[in-house]
Structure formats: structure tokens, C-alpha cells
Amino acid sequence: MHETEIEGLAAENAQWQDLINEVTASDIPIELLKYLRVHLKDGTKYIFPILKWEIEEEMTFEEIKKSVIDWMYTNHDDILGSDFVVNLEKLKDTVTTATANTLKNL
């Protein structure tokens, strides 16, 4: 890969990340997340490694979602906030497919 191609990919990823930064975690389907990080009032963080669970642990997204919801329900009094890391490749594939289908049906 040439340096200009790498720079182009980096710029494209930065544009996607800027778009994602405007969205809250609850707006994004769990299937599009790499990690969900929960910040606790005592300063600690709890990380849900969603992509790892999907690939290495072979958990379904329903199992992952249930684990996250159960943990959050149990610990809701201690939660200060949360943030996330999006699986940009999966997001791009999803948006590209949806866009292609929309344009095809115009």
C-alpha cells in the first residue's frame, strides 16, 4: 500500500469517527460496537469487550446484550457514565449496503 493510500484511509476513518462521536452509546446497536466502557463513581472502569466475546467466546449478540443489561441493572447506582468504541469496518459495511439498497430502489 502506498503512503497516499494509507493517508486516504486514515482520513476516511477520521471522518467516520467524527460522525460516531456525535452519537450516544444507546443509539448504536450492540452489533456495531467493539467495546463498551462504563465509568463508575469510584473512578474505575468496566469494559465489555463485545467484539472479543463475539469472535473468541462465540457469544451471540443477544447473549452479549443480556450480559450488558444485567450488569448495568445490578450496578446502576454505581454508574457515572459510559462511552464506546465502534467497529468502523462493520459500520462502513452496514452503511454502504444500506445506501446501495436505498439507491437501487429509487
Secondary structure, DSSP 8 states (H G I E B T S, - for coil): --HHHHHHHHHHHHHHHHHHHTS-GGGS-GGGEEEEEEEETTS-EEEE-HHHHHHTS---HHHHHHHHHHHHHHHGGGEEEEEEEE-HHHHHHHHHHHHHHHHHT-
